[in-house]
Amino acid sequence: MSADAASPSPPFTVDVTAATFEAAVLRSPVPVVVDFWAPWCGPCRTLGPLLEGLAAEGNGAWTLAKVDIDQEQQLAAAFRVSSIPHVIAFAGGRPVDQFVGLKTEADLRAWLHRLAPDEADHRLAEAAKLEADSPTAAAIRYGLALDLRPGFPEATLGLARCAMRTGDVDEAAAALADLEQRGPLPPEATKLKAELALRQSGGKTDLAEARAAAEAAPDDPAAQLTLADALAAAGEYEPALQAALSVVERFPGQPRDAGKAAMLRVFEVLGADPLVGDYRRRLASALY
């Protein structure tokens, strides 16, 4: 129950004493989260309802055990509880993780999912196994994970990866936009966004046509830049860098700036790839 003694305990939440601790916690067939709290503790009154709501939402995947440290001082001493709220997770009768103080609901969810993976986590794991060989099948499972847990960031990112692999740039853009609305993009998503920009800028040009046009007009910087963009969109990053670098080296003014910009877009996608260091040095030499 929460700090309000008059409120009934929701499902999957129990009050625990020294007499019931072994049966309720140590012998539980499912993980148990033990919340050491006290009625006078303000942070406990914030954290308690969050944990209770998540326990009910978990529908039996784990249970919440509440320990009032004023009433159960021996239990608190046994687990060295000196500051509250103090939360300890048990699995198989053993403590496996703990934290002291408040957590946001998002952080609590992440912590609990490590303790007791739910159906969305299982779908995510299935998708990850399929992604390398069957991105379409993996995308379906990432979608199922999102149906079960809307906004699931790992599933959204996986969906974006699969969409990029299957060439569905609109789906990839939508997934990345959804991620970006929820906060700063993780490094992998930032890289995907840069790759998407390359696809969108160069993917409208047929690579064979761009190559033929560049060969037919070797002194036309626009044709060479179109080829660089088409190569980058096709994932042929080193030829793309070489094509853009040749523009920087051969044509002054606006074409040189455009060639530099094309190279920088590829650098962003490649990240720490050794090609980046090599071509950055070549670019600097051409510019200065």
C-alpha positions as CSV (number, residue, x, y, z in Angstrom):
1,M,0.0,0.0,0.0
2,S,1.0,3.6,-0.3
3,A,1.8,6.0,2.5
4,D,-1.9,6.5,3.0
5,A,-2.9,3.6,5.3
6,A,-6.5,3.9,4.4
7,S,-5.8,3.1,0.7
8,P,-6.2,-0.5,-0.3
9,S,-3.2,-2.3,-1.9
10,P,-3.6,-2.7,-5.6
11,P,-3.1,-6.2,-7.1
12,F,0.4,-7.6,-6.9
13,T,1.4,-5.3,-4.1
14,V,1.7,-6.7,-0.5
15,D,2.7,-5.4,2.9
16,V,5.6,-7.5,4.3
17,T,6.8,-8.0,7.8
18,A,9.7,-10.0,9.3
19,A,7.3,-12.9,9.8
20,T,6.2,-13.0,6.1
21,F,9.3,-11.8,4.4
22,E,10.7,-15.3,3.6
23,A,7.4,-16.6,2.1
24,A,6.6,-13.4,0.2
25,V,10.1,-12.5,-1.0
26,L,12.6,-15.3,-0.7
27,R,10.3,-18.1,-1.9
28,S,8.5,-16.1,-4.6
29,P,8.3,-17.8,-8.0
30,V,8.6,-14.4,-9.7
31,P,10.9,-11.4,-9.0
32,V,10.0,-9.2,-6.1
33,V,10.7,-5.5,-5.7
34,V,11.0,-4.6,-2.0
35,D,10.2,-1.0,-1.2
36,F,11.6,0.2,2.2
37,W,9.5,3.3,3.1
38,A,8.0,5.3,5.9
39,P,4.8,7.3,6.2
40,W,6.7,10.5,7.0
41,C,9.0,10.2,3.9
42,G,8.0,12.7,1.2
43,P,10.0,11.0,-1.6
44,C,8.5,7.7,-0.6
45,R,5.0,9.1,-1.1
46,T,6.0,10.0,-4.7
47,L,7.8,6.7,-5.5
48,G,5.3,4.4,-3.8
49,P,2.4,5.0,-6.1
50,L,4.6,4.8,-9.2
51,L,5.8,1.4,-8.1
52,E,2.3,0.2,-7.2
53,G,1.0,1.3,-10.6
54,L,3.8,-0.5,-12.5
55,A,3.3,-3.6,-10.4
56,A,-0.4,-3.7,-11.4
57,E,0.6,-3.0,-15.0
58,G,3.1,-5.9,-14.8
59,N,0.1,-8.2,-14.2
60,G,2.1,-10.7,-12.1
61,A,5.4,-10.6,-13.9
62,W,6.8,-9.3,-10.6
63,T,5.4,-8.3,-7.3
64,L,5.9,-5.3,-5.0
65,A,6.6,-5.9,-1.3
66,K,6.2,-2.8,0.9
67,V,8.2,-2.6,4.2
68,D,7.5,0.2,6.7
69,I,10.8,0.7,8.3
70,D,9.2,2.3,11.4
71,Q,7.3,-1.0,12.0
72,E,10.0,-3.4,10.7
73,Q,13.3,-2.0,12.1
74,Q,15.0,-5.4,12.2
75,L,14.3,-6.0,8.5
76,A,15.6,-2.5,7.6
77,A,18.8,-3.2,9.7
78,A,19.3,-6.6,8.1
79,F,19.4,-5.0,4.6
80,R,21.4,-1.9,5.8
81,V,18.7,0.5,5.0
82,S,19.9,4.0,6.2
83,S,18.2,6.3,3.7
84,I,14.7,5.9,2.1
85,P,13.2,5.2,-0.3
86,H,15.5,2.2,-0.6
87,V,14.4,-0.3,-3.2
88,I,15.9,-3.8,-3.6
89,A,15.0,-6.3,-6.3
90,F,15.0,-10.0,-5.5
91,A,15.1,-12.9,-8.0
92,G,15.3,-16.5,-7.0
93,G,15.5,-15.5,-3.3
94,R,18.6,-13.4,-3.8
95,P,19.0,-9.6,-4.1
96,V,20.0,-8.7,-7.6
97,D,19.8,-4.9,-7.9
98,Q,18.9,-1.9,-5.8
99,F,18.7,1.9,-5.7
100,V,18.2,4.6,-3.2
101,G,16.1,7.8,-3.8
102,L,13.6,8.7,-6.5
103,K,13.5,7.6,-10.1
104,T,11.4,8.9,-12.9
105,E,8.7,6.6,-14.3
106,A,10.8,6.1,-17.5
107,D,13.9,5.2,-15.4
108,L,11.8,2.8,-13.3
109,R,10.4,1.1,-16.4
110,A,13.9,0.6,-17.7
111,W,15.1,-0.8,-14.4
112,L,12.1,-3.1,-14.1
113,H,12.4,-4.4,-17.6
114,R,16.0,-5.6,-16.8
115,L,14.5,-7.4,-13.8
116,A,11.5,-8.9,-15.5
117,P,11.4,-8.7,-19.3
118,D,7.9,-8.4,-20.6
119,E,6.3,-9.5,-23.9
120,A,7.6,-6.3,-25.6
121,D,11.1,-7.2,-24.6
122,H,10.7,-10.7,-26.0
123,R,9.5,-9.3,-29.3
124,L,12.5,-7.0,-29.4
125,A,14.9,-9.9,-28.8
126,E,13.2,-11.9,-31.6
127,A,13.5,-9.0,-34.0
128,A,17.2,-8.5,-33.1
129,K,17.9,-12.1,-34.0
130,L,16.1,-11.8,-37.4
131,E,17.4,-8.4,-38.4
132,A,20.6,-9.3,-40.2
133,D,19.1,-11.9,-42.5
134,S,15.4,-10.9,-42.6
135,P,14.9,-7.2,-42.0
136,T,11.3,-7.4,-43.2
137,A,10.4,-10.1,-40.6
138,A,12.3,-8.2,-38.0
139,A,10.4,-5.0,-38.7
140,I,7.1,-6.9,-38.1
141,R,8.4,-7.9,-34.7
142,Y,9.7,-4.4,-33.9
143,G,6.2,-3.2,-34.8
144,L,4.6,-5.8,-32.4
145,A,6.9,-4.6,-29.6
146,L,5.7,-1.0,-30.3
147,D,2.1,-2.1,-30.2
148,L,2.8,-3.6,-26.7
149,R,4.8,-0.7,-25.5
150,P,4.2,2.5,-27.4
151,G,7.2,4.7,-27.8
152,F,9.6,1.8,-27.0
153,P,12.9,3.5,-28.1
154,E,14.9,0.4,-28.9
155,A,12.0,-1.0,-31.1
156,T,11.6,2.4,-32.9
157,L,15.3,2.5,-33.6
158,G,15.2,-1.1,-34.8
159,L,12.3,-0.3,-37.1
160,A,14.3,2.6,-38.6
161,R,17.3,0.3,-39.2
162,C,15.1,-2.3,-41.0
163,A,13.4,0.4,-43.1
164,M,16.8,1.7,-44.2
165,R,17.9,-1.8,-45.2
166,T,14.7,-2.4,-47.2
167,G,14.9,1.0,-48.8
168,D,11.7,2.4,-47.2
169,V,13.0,5.9,-46.5
170,D,9.6,7.2,-45.6
171,E,9.2,4.6,-42.8
172,A,12.8,5.3,-41.6
173,A,12.2,9.0,-41.6
174,A,8.9,8.6,-39.6
175,A,10.6,6.3,-37.0
176,L,13.6,8.7,-36.6
177,A,11.2,11.7,-36.3
178,D,9.3,9.8,-33.5
179,L,12.6,9.2,-31.7
180,E,13.7,12.8,-32.0
181,Q,10.4,14.0,-30.6
182,R,11.1,12.0,-27.4
183,G,14.5,13.5,-26.7
184,P,18.1,13.7,-27.9
185,L,18.9,11.0,-30.5
186,P,21.4,8.3,-29.4
187,P,24.6,8.0,-31.5
188,E,23.2,5.2,-33.7
189,A,20.1,7.1,-34.5
190,T,22.2,10.2,-35.4
191,K,24.2,8.1,-37.8
192,L,21.0,6.7,-39.3
193,K,19.6,10.2,-39.7
194,A,22.8,11.2,-41.6
195,E,22.5,8.1,-43.8
196,L,18.9,8.9,-44.5
197,A,19.8,12.4,-45.6
198,L,22.3,10.9,-48.1
199,R,19.6,8.5,-49.4
200,Q,17.1,11.4,-49.8
201,S,19.5,13.7,-51.5
202,G,21.1,11.2,-53.9
203,G,18.7,8.3,-54.1
204,K,16.5,10.0,-56.7
205,T,19.2,9.7,-59.3
206,D,19.9,6.4,-61.0
207,L,23.5,5.4,-60.2
208,A,24.2,4.0,-63.7
209,E,22.8,7.2,-65.3
210,A,24.9,9.4,-62.9
211,R,28.0,7.5,-63.7
212,A,27.4,7.7,-67.5
213,A,26.7,11.5,-67.2
214,A,29.9,12.1,-65.2
215,E,32.0,10.1,-67.7
216,A,30.5,12.0,-70.6
217,A,31.2,15.4,-68.9
218,P,34.4,15.1,-66.8
219,D,34.8,18.9,-66.6
220,D,31.2,19.5,-65.3
221,P,31.3,19.8,-61.5
222,A,27.6,19.4,-61.2
223,A,27.7,16.0,-63.0
224,Q,30.6,14.9,-60.7
225,L,28.7,16.0,-57.6
226,T,25.6,14.2,-58.7
227,L,27.7,11.1,-59.1
228,A,29.1,11.6,-55.6
229,D,25.6,11.9,-54.1
230,A,24.4,8.8,-56.0
231,L,27.3,6.8,-54.9
232,A,26.8,7.8,-51.3
233,A,23.1,7.0,-51.5
234,A,24.0,3.5,-52.7
235,G,26.4,3.0,-49.8
236,E,29.5,3.2,-52.0
237,Y,31.2,5.6,-49.6
238,E,34.8,5.6,-50.7
239,P,34.0,6.1,-54.4
240,A,31.6,8.9,-53.2
241,L,34.4,10.6,-51.2
242,Q,36.8,10.3,-54.1
243,A,34.3,11.8,-56.5
244,A,33.6,14.7,-54.2
245,L,37.3,15.2,-53.4
246,S,38.0,15.5,-57.1
247,V,35.6,18.4,-57.3
248,V,37.2,20.1,-54.4
249,E,40.6,19.7,-56.0
250,R,39.7,20.8,-59.5
251,F,37.0,23.4,-59.3
252,P,37.1,26.6,-57.2
253,G,34.3,28.6,-55.7
254,Q,30.8,27.2,-55.2
255,P,31.6,23.7,-56.6
256,R,34.5,23.4,-54.2
257,D,32.2,24.3,-51.3
258,A,29.6,21.8,-52.5
259,G,32.2,19.1,-52.8
260,K,33.3,19.7,-49.3
261,A,29.7,19.6,-48.0
262,A,29.2,16.3,-49.8
263,M,32.3,14.8,-48.1
264,L,31.2,16.1,-44.7
265,R,27.8,14.3,-45.1
266,V,29.6,11.0,-45.8
267,F,31.9,11.6,-42.8
268,E,28.9,11.9,-40.6
269,V,27.6,8.5,-41.7
270,L,30.9,6.8,-41.4
271,G,31.6,8.0,-37.9
272,A,34.9,6.4,-36.7
273,D,35.6,4.5,-39.9
274,P,39.4,4.8,-40.9
275,L,38.3,6.3,-44.2
276,V,37.2,9.4,-42.4
277,G,40.7,10.2,-41.1
278,D,42.3,9.5,-44.5
279,Y,39.8,11.7,-46.5
280,R,39.8,14.5,-43.9
281,R,43.5,14.8,-44.4
282,R,43.1,14.8,-48.2
283,L,40.3,17.4,-47.9
284,A,42.5,19.6,-45.7
285,S,45.3,19.4,-48.2
286,A,43.1,20.3,-51.1
287,L,41.6,23.3,-49.3
288,Y,44.7,24.7,-47.7
